[in-house]
């Protein structure tokens, strides 16, 4: 595993924690005993703390992160987080199950024994009672979960066997990296651009000054070009795939691209926001200052109007972006610019192998 301090804060890791070479634990993390981290799992506590209880299991390309100086991420014991799922700046009780491609967002509270179905979105600030199955975007209660069934779900996901329970865990295939983590990290990009050690970069990729590609991100231009503008950030475990000649991805300056996003050949203009867990399909145009909301999917050829929030599957116009939204997103861009500068300062202190630098619990 990669273990990385952040601003002199070093993760505290319990006994019996196991992970893949590409999994990463960062900053103000307390990870209790017996936890398992899958390939490209990221636990990132750089602007707040992450606390994770014992015997938790995280699938391939799952992400745990915080809201900088606002919300920590607190996860109870015996929680199962499936592949490509996101637990972001929320509080989650014991025995919860988070399904594939789902996201639990800032300030939400999920009670013990709750199940978040695949491809579901728990919006910011929601409080979900424990013991229920929640599904949809936004996630809504579907039915109570018997204790015996809950344990079968944990076992099925952790073993890789999956489940035949309707609409609980079935999901689209997790996009696997086309290239090994770390490929292209040392290429000559613009001054101040940061590429995390488990990111992968292939083909004609242009990074402007102070842009950033975070942990587990893959950018593959194919036969086309990917351009990422100044101070734009592509957050952890997102995938950007160009295509044939002319099928470019062009992203303007100061764009915020959330965790676990997938983007195909498209144009994303200055100051736009691509929400966590969303999919930007081929031929999409996201105009200046527009927002594709978390968990949304644009249809091929969609044009997201300037200054508007589009949401849904498929994404449709929902409302104008508020002044508060604009202020919050502008602040988030600046936070990531500062993150990139801080991480560049510690690039040479990445720990590998036997968890050097970690503090015992």
N, C-alpha and C positions, 0 to 999 in steps of 0.2 A: 504493500500500500504506500501511497504518498501521504506523508504527514507534514503539514506546512504551518509554521507559526504565522501569526498576523499581528503586527504592532506589539511584539513581545509577548503575545498570548499564545500559549502552546496547548494543544489538545490534551485532555486527560482521558486515558483509554483503559478500560477494565481488562481483566484477565479473560483469555479465551476468545477475544475478538479476532475474527478472520475476514480477509478480503482479497480481492484480485489485485494484480499489479497496477491496474489502471484506476482503482478506486482511490478516493482522496478524502482526507479528514483535515479540517482547517480551523485554526483560530480558537475561539472561546467555546470549544466543544467539550462536553462531558458525555462519554459513551460508556455505558455500563457493560458488565460482563456478558459474554456469550453471544454478542451480536454478530451478524453476518452481513458483509457488504459485497454486492455483485460487481460484475464488470462495469466500469465507468460510473458506479455509484458515487455521488458527491454529498458530503456533509460539510456545509460551509458556514462558519460562524465568524464573519469578518466585521460586522457592524453591530452585532448583538450576540447573545449567547444561544447555543443549541444544547438542550439536555435530552438525552435519549436513555430510556430505561433498559433493563436487562432483557436478553433473549429476543431482540428485534431483528427482523430480516428485511433486507432491501434488495430488490431485483435489479436487473440490468438497466443501466442508464436512469435510475431513479435519482431524485434530487431533493435534498433538504436544505433550505436556506432561510434567511431572516429578512426583516425589513429594517434597514439601517437606522439604528438609534430610536426605533419605534416599537417593534415587536420581536421577541425571541421566537424560537421554535422549540416547543416542549412536547415530547413524545413519551408516552407511558411505556410499560413493559409488555413484552410479547405482542408487539405490533408487527403486522406484515404489510410491507409496501411493495406492490407488484411492479413489473417492468415499466419503465418510462413514465412513472407516476411522480407527482410533485407534491411535497409537503412544505408549505411556504408560510413562515411567520405566524403559525397557529398553535393551538393547544389541543392535544389528542390524548384521550384516555387509554387505559390498558386494553389489550385484546382487540384493538381495531384492525380492520382490513381495508386497505386502500387499493382499488383495482387498477388495472393497466390503463395508461394514458389518461388518468384522472388527475385532478388538482384540487388541493385544499388550500384556500387562500388566506390572506392577511387578517389577523384578528379573529378568525373563526375559532369556535370551540366545539370539538367533537367528543361526545360522551363515550364511556367505556363500552366495548363490544359492538360498536357501530360498524357497518360495512358500506363503503363508498363504491358503487358499481363502476365498471370500466367506462372510460370516456365521460365521466361525470365531472361537474365543476361545483365545488362548494364556494359560493361567493364570499367576499370579505365581510367579516363581522357577523356571520351566521352562527347560531347556537343549535347544534343537532343533538337530540336526545340519544343516549346510548341504547344499544340493543335493537336498532332498526337498520334495515337496508334502505339506502338512499340512492336514487338514480336520476340522471338527466342533467341538463345544463340550463338553469340552475338545478342542483340536486334537490329532490323532494322525497319525502318518506313513501316507501312502497309497501313494506310489510315488516312485521317483527321477525327477528332471527332467533330460532331456538339455539340454545347453548351447544348442543351436539352438532348442529349444522355449522355453527361458527368455527368450531375446532376442525371440522372437515375442510372448510375453506382455507384456513391457515395451512393445513397439511398439504392440500392439493397444490396451492401456489408455491409453497416452499420446495416441494418435491419436483416441480415442473410438470406435474401430471395434468394441470388445468382442472376445469370443472365443467360438467354438462348442465349445471343449474342455469336455466334461461336468464339471459341478460345480466348475469352477475359479473362474470369475469371475461367473457368472450370479447375479443378486441382485435383491431387490425394488428398485423405483425409489427413488432418494434423495428424501426429502421436501423439496421446494423451498419456499423462503420465500414466503408469501402476500403479504408486505409488504417494501418495500425495507429493507435494513439501516439502522439508525438511527431507524426510525419509532417514535415514542412514547418515545424515550429521555429527553426533557426534561420529561416529565410530572411533576406534583407527587406524589412518593411520600413515604413516611415518612422521618423523619430517619435518616441513615446508610445508607439503602438505596442500593445501587450497581447501575447498569445500564450495561453496557459499550457502547462507541460503535457496535459492529456488531450489537447485539441489536435485536430488533423486538418492539414491544408494541402490541397492538390490542384494542379492546373494554374491557369492565369488568375491569380487572386491579388487584388490591390487593396492594401490597408492604408488609409490616410492617417495623419498624425493624431495621436491620442485615442485612436479607436481600439477596440478590444474584443478578443475571442476568448471565451471562458472555458471552464473545464468540460471535457467531453464534447465540445462543439466540433462538428465536421463541416468544412467548406470544400466542396468538390466542384470546380468550374466545368468539368467535362471538356467539351470542345469549345466552350463559350468563355465568357469573362465574368468574374464576380468583383464588383467594386463596392467597397465599404467606406463610407464617408467619415469626415473628421468628427471625432468625439462620439461616434456611434458605437454602441456595445451590442454584442451578440451573446446572450447569457447561456448558462450551463446547459449542456446536453441538447442544444438546438442543432438542426441539420439544414444546410443550404446547398442545394444541388442545381447547378446549371445544366445545360443540355447540349444540343447540337449547335454549330456555329450560328450566332445571332440570338440564341436562347439564353440571354444574359440575365444576371441578377445585378441590378444597380440600386444601391441604397445610399441615400443622401446623408448629409451631416446631421448630427445630434438626433439620431433615430434610436429608440429604445426597443430592443427585441428581447422579449422575455424568455424564461427558461422553457426547455422542452418544446420549442417551436419547430415547425418544418416549413421551409420556404423553397419554392421552385421558381423557374424563370419569371421574373417580375420586376416592376419598378416601384420603389418605395421612396417617397420624396422627403425633403427636410422636415425634421421635427415630428415625424409620424411615430406611432406606438403600435407595436405588434404584441398583443397580450400573451401571457403564459399559456402553453399548451395549444396554441392555435395553429392552423394550417393555411398558408398563403399559396394558392394553387397557380399553376402555369398561366401566364398572361394577365395576372392581376396587376392593377395600378392602384397604389395607395397614395392619395394626394397629400399635399403639404399639411402637416398638423392633424391628420386623420388618425383614427384608432380602430384597429381590429381587436375586438374584445377577447378576453381570455376564453380559450376553448372553442372559439369560432372557426369556421371553415369557409373560405371564399370559394365560389365557383370559378372555373377557368374563365378568364376574360372580364372578371368583375372590376369595376372602377369604384373605389371607396372615396366618396366626396371629401374635399378639404374641410377640416374642422369638424367632421362628423364622427360619431361612434357607430360602428357597424357590429352587429352581433348575431349569433345564431348559426345554424347548420342547415342550409347555407346562410352565410352572413347577409343581413339586410340592414338598411338604415334604421337606427334606433333613436338617436337623439343628438343634438349638438354637443360638442365637447365643452364642458363648463370651464369658467376661469380657474376654479380650484383644481380641476383636472390638469389644466395647462401648467399651473404652478407646480403641482406635485410631480408631473412628468419631467418638467425642466429641472427640478431639484434632483430627481432620480438620475438623469443624465449626468449631472455634475458629480453626484456620488460615485458613479462608475468611472468617471475621469480620474477622480481621486483614488479609487480602488486600484485602477491600472497603475498609477504612479507608485502606490505603496507596494503592489505585488512585484513591480520591476525591481524594487529595492531588495526583495528577498528571493529573487529568482535562484540564487546560488545556494539557498539553504533548504532546498527541497529534500526531505528525508525519504529514503526508500529502504526496502528490505525489512529489517527487524525493528521498525518503528523508532528510529533514532529521534531523540529529543522529546519523546512523549513523557508525560508525568503519570505515574501510577495513581490509581484511585485509592 
